[in-house]
Amino acid sequence: METPDTAAEHAAEHTGIAAQDWAAASADPQYRAAVVDLLGALAYGELAAFERLAEDAKLAPTLADKAELAKMASAEFHHFEQLRDRLSAIDEEPTAAMEPFAQALDDFHRQTAPSDWLEGLVKAYVGDSIASDFYREVAARLDGDTRALVLGVLDDTGHGNFAVEKVRAAIEADPRVGGRLALWARRLMGEALSQAQRVVAERDALSTMLVGGVADGFDLAEVGRMFSRITEAHTKRMAALGLAA
């Protein structure tokens, strides 16, 4: 997914944990717990994305579109495998690491099930990009080894440009489609932010790392700035789709 203007890109140089490698950083048990949470959440997200794209392929109007989505689903599954293998390499059980995040992600996908092909494209482009922005914010605070893995699995699978092309063409053919999809994208934004906030709030180690190691919990100002950056990036994506934010 495309991910403009995140904290990871703003950081001119890394300090503290972000300047260390995994071997040094993981000596801190709280940091290690946060990374296991992060990799578990990402791994389940990639597995869910694979399942969703494979399902969305059934809605594709042409054989070429079906093949394109199948290719993207395959890329998401490869990302899942990388995260699963990394968890195993650091002596963590992948299923146990993913389990705490399954309910929140399953709830999100159940509440935002697309009714047609175009809604599926918008969900993949908007919803997945919001999640990627969130994880890139977290990546700015990770050790170098983990940061490289996380940024690697957040690479665009090609769905961004594909979705923009198809959605803009549909709106050009029938401008009434734009209003419906704009409302749908706003709903996705609200649900995705609620999910991200829920995940952070429920995992103490992850929330502490996200706000830069504040010992007594949330730095609400920092969290607010983070979500403001995510919202700004969402507005840019909506414009790329030809939709009003």
PASEBA-1860 file (N, C-alpha, C; in nm, 3 decimals):
! residues 245
1> METPDTAA> 0.083/-0.120/0.000/0.000/0.000/0.000/0.087/0.125/0.000 ~ 0.039/0.232/-0.060/0.112/0.358/-0.057/0.103/0.417/0.083 ~ 0.212/0.475/0.128/0.215/0.525/0.266/0.286/0.658/0.274 ~ 0.224/0.768/0.233/0.292/0.898/0.233/0.306/0.956/0.372 ~ 0.414/1.030/0.393/0.434/1.115/0.510/0.403/1.048/0.643 ~ 0.492/0.964/0.689/0.477/0.905/0.821/0.596/0.943/0.906 ~ 0.587/0.910/1.033/0.694/0.946/1.126/0.826/0.880/1.085 ~ 0.817/0.760/1.030/0.938/0.690/0.990/1.018/0.770/0.888
9> EHAAEHTG> 0.945/0.843/0.803/1.012/0.920/0.699/1.061/1.054/0.753 ~ 1.004/1.098/0.866/1.043/1.227/0.921/1.173/1.219/1.001 ~ 1.204/1.099/1.051/1.321/1.085/1.138/1.450/1.099/1.058 ~ 1.527/1.201/1.089/1.652/1.224/1.015/1.758/1.123/1.057 ~ 1.759/1.086/1.185/1.855/0.988/1.231/1.795/0.914/1.349 ~ 1.842/0.792/1.370/1.786/0.709/1.475/1.868/0.721/1.603 ~ 1.797/0.725/1.715/1.862/0.731/1.846/1.798/0.627/1.937 ~ 1.861/0.603/2.051/1.807/0.509/2.148/1.792/0.369/2.090
17> IAAQDWAA> 1.679/0.305/2.120/1.653/0.170/2.070/1.665/0.165/1.918 ~ 1.618/0.268/1.850/1.617/0.268/1.704/1.758/0.265/1.645 ~ 1.857/0.298/1.725/1.996/0.294/1.678/2.063/0.160/1.707 ~ 1.992/0.070/1.776/2.048/-0.060/1.814/2.004/-0.169/1.718 ~ 2.071/-0.286/1.729/2.023/-0.402/1.655/1.937/-0.487/1.749 ~ 1.880/-0.595/1.695/1.789/-0.677/1.775/1.860/-0.738/1.895 ~ 1.982/-0.785/1.877/2.053/-0.852/1.986/2.066/-0.761/2.108 ~ 2.096/-0.634/2.086/2.110/-0.541/2.197/1.975/-0.497/2.251
25> ASADPQYR> 1.884/-0.462/2.161/1.755/-0.407/2.204/1.670/-0.509/2.278 ~ 1.677/-0.636/2.238/1.589/-0.737/2.295/1.629/-0.776/2.437 ~ 1.739/-0.722/2.487/1.776/-0.747/2.627/1.676/-0.682/2.723 ~ 1.603/-0.583/2.674/1.498/-0.519/2.753/1.370/-0.601/2.737 ~ 1.322/-0.666/2.845/1.206/-0.755/2.831/1.079/-0.683/2.784 ~ 1.062/-0.556/2.823/0.943/-0.483/2.779/0.950/-0.455/2.630 ~ 1.068/-0.420/2.582/1.083/-0.395/2.439/1.059/-0.524/2.361 ~ 1.116/-0.633/2.410/1.096/-0.762/2.342/0.947/-0.796/2.333
33> AAVVDLLG> 0.875/-0.775/2.443/0.731/-0.803/2.444/0.658/-0.717/2.341 ~ 0.700/-0.590/2.329/0.637/-0.500/2.233/0.660/-0.548/2.090 ~ 0.780/-0.593/2.061/0.811/-0.640/1.926/0.734/-0.768/1.894 ~ 0.723/-0.857/1.990/0.645/-0.979/1.967/0.500/-0.943/1.938 ~ 0.445/-0.846/2.014/0.310/-0.799/1.986/0.299/-0.743/1.845 ~ 0.393/-0.659/1.809/0.390/-0.595/1.678/0.396/-0.698/1.565 ~ 0.490/-0.791/1.576/0.504/-0.892/1.471/0.382/-0.984/1.467 ~ 0.325/-1.012/1.583/0.204/-1.094/1.586/0.087/-1.025/1.520
41> ALAYGELA> 0.070/-0.895/1.549/-0.038/-0.818/1.488/-0.020/-0.809/1.337 ~ 0.103/-0.781/1.296/0.131/-0.771/1.153/0.109/-0.904/1.082 ~ 0.156/-1.012/1.144/0.143/-1.143/1.082/-0.004/-1.180/1.061 ~ -0.086/-1.156/1.162/-0.227/-1.189/1.145/-0.291/-1.097/1.042 ~ -0.248/-0.971/1.039/-0.300/-0.878/0.940/-0.268/-0.922/0.797 ~ -0.146/-0.971/0.777/-0.107/-1.018/0.644/-0.183/-1.145/0.606 ~ -0.203/-1.234/0.703/-0.279/-1.355/0.675/-0.424/-1.321/0.639 ~ -0.483/-1.226/0.714/-0.619/-1.183/0.685/-0.627/-1.115/0.549
49> AFERLAED> -0.524/-1.036/0.513/-0.523/-0.969/0.383/-0.517/-1.071/0.270 ~ -0.438/-1.175/0.290/-0.431/-1.283/0.190/-0.569/-1.345/0.169 ~ -0.636/-1.378/0.280/-0.768/-1.441/0.271/-0.868/-1.348/0.203 ~ -0.862/-1.219/0.238/-0.958/-1.124/0.184/-0.938/-1.101/0.034 ~ -0.811/-1.087/-0.007/-0.785/-1.065/-0.149/-0.825/-1.187/-0.232 ~ -0.800/-1.305/-0.177/-0.841/-1.427/-0.248/-0.993/-1.431/-0.262 ~ -1.064/-1.386/-0.157/-1.210/-1.382/-0.161/-1.259/-1.274/-0.258 ~ -1.192/-1.156/-0.255/-1.231/-1.047/-0.344/-1.213/-1.084/-0.491
57> AKLAPTLA> -1.118/-1.172/-0.518/-1.094/-1.212/-0.656/-1.221/-1.273/-0.718 ~ -1.307/-1.330/-0.634/-1.431/-1.390/-0.685/-1.526/-1.284/-0.740 ~ -1.511/-1.159/-0.690/-1.597/-1.050/-0.735/-1.543/-0.981/-0.859 ~ -1.422/-1.016/-0.900/-1.357/-0.946/-1.011/-1.438/-0.961/-1.139 ~ -1.457/-0.852/-1.214/-1.541/-0.857/-1.334/-1.476/-0.923/-1.454 ~ -1.342/-0.932/-1.455/-1.273/-0.994/-1.569/-1.170/-1.094/-1.519 ~ -1.130/-1.181/-1.608/-1.028/-1.281/-1.576/-0.895/-1.213/-1.542 ~ -0.863/-1.105/-1.615/-0.738/-1.033/-1.589/-0.738/-0.973/-1.449
65> DKAELAKM> -0.852/-0.916/-1.407/-0.863/-0.860/-1.273/-0.851/-0.969/-1.168 ~ -0.912/-1.083/-1.194/-0.904/-1.195/-1.101/-0.759/-1.240/-1.082 ~ -0.685/-1.248/-1.192/-0.545/-1.290/-1.185/-0.460/-1.188/-1.109 ~ -0.491/-1.058/-1.130/-0.416/-0.953/-1.063/-0.435/-0.963/-0.910 ~ -0.557/-0.985/-0.867/-0.583/-0.996/-0.724/-0.519/-1.122/-0.667 ~ -0.519/-1.229/-0.742/-0.456/-1.353/-0.696/-0.307/-1.332/-0.675 ~ -0.245/-1.255/-0.764/-0.102/-1.225/-0.750/-0.075/-1.143/-0.624 ~ -0.162/-1.048/-0.597/-0.146/-0.965/-0.477/-0.168/-1.048/-0.350
73> ASAEFHHF> -0.264/-1.139/-0.356/-0.288/-1.228/-0.241/-0.164/-1.311/-0.212 ~ -0.100/-1.358/-0.317/0.022/-1.437/-0.301/0.132/-1.356/-0.233 ~ 0.143/-1.228/-0.271/0.243/-1.140/-0.209/0.216/-1.121/-0.061 ~ 0.087/-1.105/-0.025/0.052/-1.089/0.116/0.088/-1.215/0.195 ~ 0.066/-1.331/0.136/0.099/-1.455/0.207/0.250/-1.468/0.226 ~ 0.326/-1.422/0.129/0.472/-1.424/0.144/0.515/-1.334/0.260 ~ 0.450/-1.218/0.274/0.479/-1.130/0.388/0.447/-1.201/0.520 ~ 0.335/-1.271/0.523/0.299/-1.347/0.642/0.407/-1.449/0.676
81> EQLRDRLS> 0.456/-1.518/0.575/0.559/-1.620/0.599/0.686/-1.557/0.658 ~ 0.723/-1.439/0.609/0.842/-1.372/0.662/0.825/-1.339/0.811 ~ 0.708/-1.291/0.848/0.683/-1.255/0.987/0.674/-1.380/1.074 ~ 0.608/-1.481/1.025/0.600/-1.608/1.098/0.740/-1.666/1.122 ~ 0.823/-1.664/1.020/0.958/-1.719/1.033/1.043/-1.637/1.130 ~ 1.022/-1.504/1.130/1.096/-1.418/1.222/1.057/-1.446/1.366 ~ 0.930/-1.465/1.391/0.885/-1.499/1.527/0.947/-1.631/1.571 ~ 0.949/-1.729/1.484/1.010/-1.857/1.518/1.159/-1.842/1.545
89> AIDEEPTA> 1.225/-1.755/1.467/1.369/-1.736/1.482/1.407/-1.673/1.615 ~ 1.314/-1.593/1.673/1.343/-1.533/1.803/1.277/-1.612/1.917 ~ 1.247/-1.739/1.885/1.195/-1.835/1.985/1.058/-1.796/2.039 ~ 0.972/-1.744/1.951/0.834/-1.716/1.988/0.742/-1.800/1.900 ~ 0.635/-1.849/1.958/0.540/-1.932/1.884/0.449/-1.840/1.802 ~ 0.451/-1.849/1.670/0.376/-1.753/1.588/0.227/-1.747/1.618 ~ 0.163/-1.862/1.635/0.019/-1.861/1.660/-0.014/-1.789/1.791 ~ 0.067/-1.814/1.894/0.044/-1.747/2.022/0.064/-1.597/2.010
97> AMEPFAQA> 0.159/-1.554/1.926/0.184/-1.411/1.908/0.070/-1.345/1.832 ~ 0.008/-1.416/1.741/-0.101/-1.360/1.661/-0.234/-1.357/1.735 ~ -0.255/-1.452/1.822/-0.385/-1.474/1.885/-0.447/-1.349/1.949 ~ -0.370/-1.266/2.023/-0.433/-1.150/2.089/-0.495/-1.049/1.993 ~ -0.459/-1.056/1.865/-0.503/-0.955/1.768/-0.610/-1.007/1.673 ~ -0.638/-1.136/1.682/-0.731/-1.196/1.587/-0.871/-1.137/1.599 ~ -0.918/-1.118/1.722/-1.056/-1.071/1.741/-1.076/-0.932/1.684 ~ -0.983/-0.839/1.713/-0.997/-0.702/1.665/-0.997/-0.698/1.512
105> LDDFHRQT> -0.907/-0.773/1.450/-0.900/-0.771/1.305/-1.020/-0.841/1.242 ~ -1.062/-0.952/1.303/-1.180/-1.022/1.251/-1.303/-0.933/1.262 ~ -1.314/-0.860/1.374/-1.427/-0.768/1.391/-1.426/-0.661/1.283 ~ -1.308/-0.604/1.257/-1.297/-0.500/1.154/-1.342/-0.553/1.018 ~ -1.294/-0.671/0.981/-1.329/-0.724/0.849/-1.476/-0.764/0.841 ~ -1.532/-0.810/0.951/-1.674/-0.844/0.952/-1.761/-0.718/0.939 ~ -1.720/-0.610/1.007/-1.797/-0.486/1.004/-1.780/-0.408/0.875 ~ -1.678/-0.443/0.797/-1.651/-0.370/0.673/-1.646/-0.463/0.552
113> APSDWLEG> -1.732/-0.562/0.552/-1.738/-0.654/0.438/-1.791/-0.579/0.316 ~ -1.717/-0.576/0.205/-1.762/-0.502/0.087/-1.881/-0.570/0.021 ~ -1.968/-0.489/-0.039/-2.086/-0.545/-0.106/-2.061/-0.568/-0.254 ~ -1.953/-0.510/-0.307/-1.924/-0.531/-0.448/-1.774/-0.512/-0.474 ~ -1.739/-0.528/-0.599/-1.599/-0.522/-0.644/-1.533/-0.389/-0.609 ~ -1.602/-0.278/-0.637/-1.543/-0.146/-0.613/-1.523/-0.120/-0.464 ~ -1.618/-0.159/-0.382/-1.600/-0.141/-0.237/-1.483/-0.224/-0.188 ~ -1.463/-0.342/-0.245/-1.348/-0.424/-0.207/-1.216/-0.357/-0.242
121> LVKAYVGD> -1.210/-0.293/-0.359/-1.089/-0.223/-0.400/-1.060/-0.105/-0.307 ~ -1.164/-0.028/-0.275/-1.146/0.088/-0.187/-1.103/0.042/-0.048 ~ -1.161/-0.068/-0.002/-1.122/-0.119/0.130/-0.975/-0.159/0.132 ~ -0.932/-0.230/0.030/-0.792/-0.273/0.026/-0.697/-0.153/0.019 ~ -0.734/-0.054/-0.059/-0.648/0.063/-0.077/-0.650/0.154/0.045 ~ -0.770/0.187/0.092/-0.782/0.280/0.205/-0.755/0.211/0.338 ~ -0.824/0.099/0.363/-0.811/0.032/0.491/-0.671/-0.021/0.517 ~ -0.615/-0.091/0.418/-0.481/-0.146/0.437/-0.376/-0.036/0.448
129> SIASDFYR> -0.396/0.074/0.378/-0.299/0.184/0.383/-0.299/0.252/0.519 ~ -0.417/0.265/0.581/-0.424/0.321/0.715/-0.346/0.232/0.812 ~ -0.366/0.101/0.799/-0.293/0.008/0.885/-0.143/0.019/0.861 ~ -0.103/0.030/0.736/0.040/0.042/0.704/0.099/0.170/0.762 ~ 0.025/0.280/0.754/0.073/0.405/0.813/0.095/0.390/0.964 ~ 0.000/0.324/1.028/0.011/0.300/1.172/0.137/0.221/1.204 ~ 0.160/0.113/1.131/0.277/0.029/1.158/0.408/0.101/1.123 ~ 0.405/0.187/1.023/0.525/0.264/0.991/0.557/0.364/1.102
137> EVAARLDG> 0.454/0.417/1.165/0.476/0.504/1.281/0.550/0.427/1.390 ~ 0.506/0.306/1.414/0.570/0.222/1.516/0.713/0.186/1.472 ~ 0.732/0.160/1.343/0.862/0.116/1.292/0.972/0.218/1.320 ~ 0.934/0.346/1.327/1.034/0.450/1.353/1.100/0.431/1.489 ~ 1.037/0.355/1.579/1.090/0.335/1.713/1.153/0.197/1.732 ~ 1.166/0.121/1.626/1.217/-0.016/1.638/1.368/-0.023/1.619 ~ 1.427/-0.133/1.668/1.568/-0.160/1.639/1.584/-0.181/1.489 ~ 1.708/-0.165/1.443/1.733/-0.168/1.299/1.690/-0.296/1.230
145> DTRALVLG> 1.714/-0.411/1.292/1.679/-0.540/1.230/1.528/-0.554/1.215 ~ 1.456/-0.523/1.323/1.310/-0.537/1.319/1.249/-0.433/1.227 ~ 1.304/-0.312/1.230/1.252/-0.206/1.143/1.262/-0.246/0.996 ~ 1.374/-0.304/0.956/1.392/-0.345/0.817/1.289/-0.450/0.777 ~ 1.262/-0.545/0.866/1.162/-0.648/0.838/1.024/-0.587/0.823 ~ 0.987/-0.501/0.918/0.853/-0.442/0.916/0.832/-0.357/0.791 ~ 0.928/-0.272/0.758/0.913/-0.188/0.640/0.910/-0.273/0.513 ~ 0.981/-0.383/0.515/0.981/-0.473/0.398/0.845/-0.535/0.374
153> VLDDTGHG> 0.779/-0.580/0.481/0.649/-0.645/0.461/0.537/-0.543/0.437 ~ 0.566/-0.415/0.461/0.467/-0.311/0.432/0.479/-0.259/0.289 ~ 0.573/-0.313/0.212/0.589/-0.271/0.073/0.458/-0.288/-0.003 ~ 0.430/-0.197/-0.093/0.310/-0.201/-0.175/0.311/-0.327/-0.261 ~ 0.201/-0.404/-0.254/0.191/-0.525/-0.336/0.143/-0.494/-0.477 ~ 0.120/-0.367/-0.506/0.068/-0.328/-0.636/-0.079/-0.294/-0.632 ~ -0.144/-0.319/-0.518/-0.288/-0.297/-0.508/-0.323/-0.148/-0.515 ~ -0.233/-0.062/-0.465/-0.262/0.080/-0.463/-0.290/0.136/-0.602
161> NFAVEKVR> -0.196/0.122/-0.692/-0.214/0.175/-0.828/-0.329/0.107/-0.901 ~ -0.342/-0.024/-0.878/-0.449/-0.100/-0.941/-0.585/-0.047/-0.898 ~ -0.601/-0.025/-0.766/-0.728/0.025/-0.712/-0.759/0.165/-0.765 ~ -0.659/0.253/-0.765/-0.680/0.389/-0.814/-0.728/0.388/-0.959 ~ -0.663/0.310/-1.041/-0.699/0.304/-1.184/-0.843/0.256/-1.202 ~ -0.880/0.149/-1.133/-1.013/0.090/-1.151/-1.123/0.180/-1.093 ~ -1.098/0.239/-0.976/-1.200/0.322/-0.912/-1.221/0.451/-0.991 ~ -1.113/0.514/-1.033/-1.128/0.637/-1.111/-1.202/0.611/-1.243
169> AAIEADPR> -1.174/0.498/-1.304/-1.243/0.464/-1.429/-1.392/0.443/-1.405 ~ -1.425/0.379/-1.293/-1.566/0.354/-1.261/-1.640/0.485/-1.235 ~ -1.574/0.580/-1.166/-1.637/0.709/-1.137/-1.654/0.790/-1.265 ~ -1.558/0.779/-1.354/-1.568/0.851/-1.482/-1.685/0.798/-1.564 ~ -1.704/0.666/-1.556/-1.813/0.605/-1.632/-1.950/0.636/-1.571 ~ -1.954/0.649/-1.438/-2.079/0.678/-1.368/-2.048/0.762/-1.245 ~ -2.055/0.895/-1.254/-2.017/0.983/-1.143/-2.093/0.956/-1.013 ~ -2.212/0.896/-1.022/-2.288/0.867/-0.901/-2.216/0.768/-0.810
177> VGGRLALW> -2.129/0.687/-0.868/-2.053/0.589/-0.791/-1.964/0.659/-0.688 ~ -1.917/0.779/-0.723/-1.824/0.850/-0.636/-1.881/0.880/-0.498 ~ -2.006/0.924/-0.493/-2.067/0.955/-0.365/-2.077/0.834/-0.275 ~ -2.119/0.723/-0.332/-2.131/0.600/-0.252/-1.995/0.554/-0.200 ~ -1.895/0.558/-0.285/-1.763/0.512/-0.244/-1.698/0.607/-0.144 ~ -1.728/0.737/-0.154/-1.675/0.833/-0.057/-1.730/0.804/0.083 ~ -1.859/0.777/0.091/-1.920/0.741/0.221/-1.859/0.612/0.275 ~ -1.839/0.517/0.187/-1.778/0.389/0.226/-1.636/0.411/0.280
185> ARRLMGEA> -1.557/0.493/0.214/-1.420/0.518/0.257/-1.416/0.589/0.393 ~ -1.512/0.680/0.417/-1.518/0.746/0.547/-1.548/0.646/0.658 ~ -1.637/0.554/0.628/-1.667/0.450/0.727/-1.543/0.364/0.754 ~ -1.472/0.328/0.649/-1.350/0.250/0.665/-1.249/0.323/0.753 ~ -1.236/0.452/0.730/-1.142/0.532/0.808/-1.176/0.526/0.956 ~ -1.303/0.547/0.988/-1.344/0.543/1.128/-1.322/0.408/1.192 ~ -1.357/0.302/1.121/-1.341/0.167/1.176/-1.193/0.131/1.192 ~ -1.111/0.170/1.094/-0.968/0.136/1.100/-0.899/0.208/1.216
193> LSQAQRVV> -0.930/0.336/1.236/-0.870/0.410/1.347/-0.916/0.354/1.481 ~ -1.042/0.315/1.490/-1.092/0.256/1.615/-1.018/0.126/1.644 ~ -0.995/0.047/1.540/-0.923/-0.078/1.558/-0.780/-0.053/1.604 ~ -0.712/0.042/1.541/-0.574/0.072/1.578/-0.565/0.120/1.722 ~ -0.657/0.207/1.761/-0.657/0.258/1.898/-0.683/0.146/1.999 ~ -0.772/0.055/1.961/-0.803/-0.058/2.049/-0.681/-0.147/2.068 ~ -0.612/-0.177/1.959/-0.494/-0.263/1.968/-0.388/-0.201/2.058 ~ -0.362/-0.071/2.038/-0.259/-0.004/2.118/-0.301/0.001/2.265
201> AERDALST> -0.425/0.037/2.291/-0.470/0.055/2.429/-0.466/-0.075/2.508 ~ -0.487/-0.189/2.440/-0.496/-0.316/2.510/-0.360/-0.383/2.531 ~ -0.255/-0.331/2.468/-0.123/-0.395/2.478/-0.026/-0.295/2.539 ~ 0.003/-0.310/2.668/0.082/-0.211/2.741/0.222/-0.191/2.683 ~ 0.290/-0.301/2.651/0.426/-0.289/2.599/0.428/-0.214/2.467 ~ 0.331/-0.244/2.382/0.324/-0.180/2.252/0.292/-0.031/2.265 ~ 0.199/0.002/2.352/0.162/0.143/2.368/0.278/0.223/2.426 ~ 0.352/0.165/2.519/0.466/0.235/2.578/0.574/0.262/2.474
209> MLVGGVAD> 0.601/0.162/2.389/0.702/0.182/2.284/0.655/0.287/2.183 ~ 0.527/0.286/2.152/0.474/0.376/2.050/0.491/0.522/2.090 ~ 0.477/0.552/2.218/0.489/0.691/2.262/0.630/0.723/2.312 ~ 0.725/0.640/2.275/0.864/0.674/2.302/0.913/0.636/2.440 ~ 0.854/0.532/2.497/0.905/0.483/2.624/0.854/0.558/2.745 ~ 0.735/0.619/2.735/0.678/0.687/2.850/0.638/0.581/2.953 ~ 0.696/0.588/3.071/0.684/0.479/3.166/0.542/0.462/3.219 ~ 0.467/0.571/3.231/0.336/0.559/3.294/0.221/0.556/3.194
217> GFDLAEVG> 0.249/0.514/3.070/0.141/0.491/2.975/0.136/0.593/2.862 ~ 0.015/0.624/2.816/-0.005/0.706/2.697/0.044/0.850/2.714 ~ 0.115/0.898/2.615/0.136/1.041/2.596/0.030/1.081/2.494 ~ -0.081/1.134/2.542/-0.194/1.158/2.455/-0.163/1.257/2.344 ~ -0.076/1.353/2.372/-0.041/1.451/2.269/0.031/1.382/2.153 ~ 0.123/1.292/2.186/0.198/1.222/2.082/0.107/1.130/2.002 ~ 0.019/1.060/2.071/-0.075/0.973/2.002/-0.166/1.056/1.911 ~ -0.209/1.172/1.958/-0.292/1.260/1.877/-0.221/1.304/1.751
225> RMFSRITE> -0.092/1.339/1.763/-0.015/1.381/1.645/-0.001/1.266/1.546 ~ 0.020/1.146/1.600/0.033/1.030/1.514/-0.094/1.009/1.432 ~ -0.209/1.013/1.497/-0.333/0.989/1.424/-0.366/1.106/1.331 ~ -0.318/1.225/1.362/-0.336/1.338/1.269/-0.258/1.313/1.140 ~ -0.135/1.260/1.153/-0.056/1.229/1.034/-0.123/1.120/0.951 ~ -0.179/1.019/1.017/-0.248/0.912/0.946/-0.370/0.966/0.873 ~ -0.444/1.056/0.938/-0.562/1.115/0.876/-0.524/1.198/0.754 ~ -0.414/1.272/0.764/-0.369/1.353/0.652/-0.333/1.266/0.532
233> AHTKRMAA> -0.265/1.154/0.559/-0.230/1.063/0.451/-0.355/1.003/0.387 ~ -0.455/0.975/0.469/-0.582/0.922/0.417/-0.647/1.023/0.321 ~ -0.644/1.150/0.358/-0.704/1.254/0.273/-0.636/1.257/0.136 ~ -0.505/1.240/0.134/-0.432/1.238/0.007/-0.472/1.118/-0.078 ~ -0.493/1.004/-0.014/-0.532/0.885/-0.090/-0.672/0.901/-0.148 ~ -0.760/0.962/-0.070/-0.896/0.985/-0.119/-0.891/1.072/-0.245 ~ -0.805/1.173/-0.244/-0.792/1.259/-0.361/-0.740/1.179/-0.480 ~ -0.646/1.088/-0.456/-0.593/1.005/-0.564/-0.702/0.918/-0.627
241> LGLAA> -0.798/0.875/-0.544/-0.909/0.794/-0.593/-1.014/0.878/-0.665 ~ -1.006/1.010/-0.648/-1.108/1.097/-0.704/-1.229/1.109/-0.614 ~ -1.207/1.088/-0.482/-1.315/1.093/-0.386/-1.290/1.206/-0.287 ~ -1.397/1.262/-0.232/-1.385/1.364/-0.128/-1.363/1.298/0.006 ~ -1.266/1.350/0.084/-1.238/1.289/0.214/-1.349/1.319/0.312
END
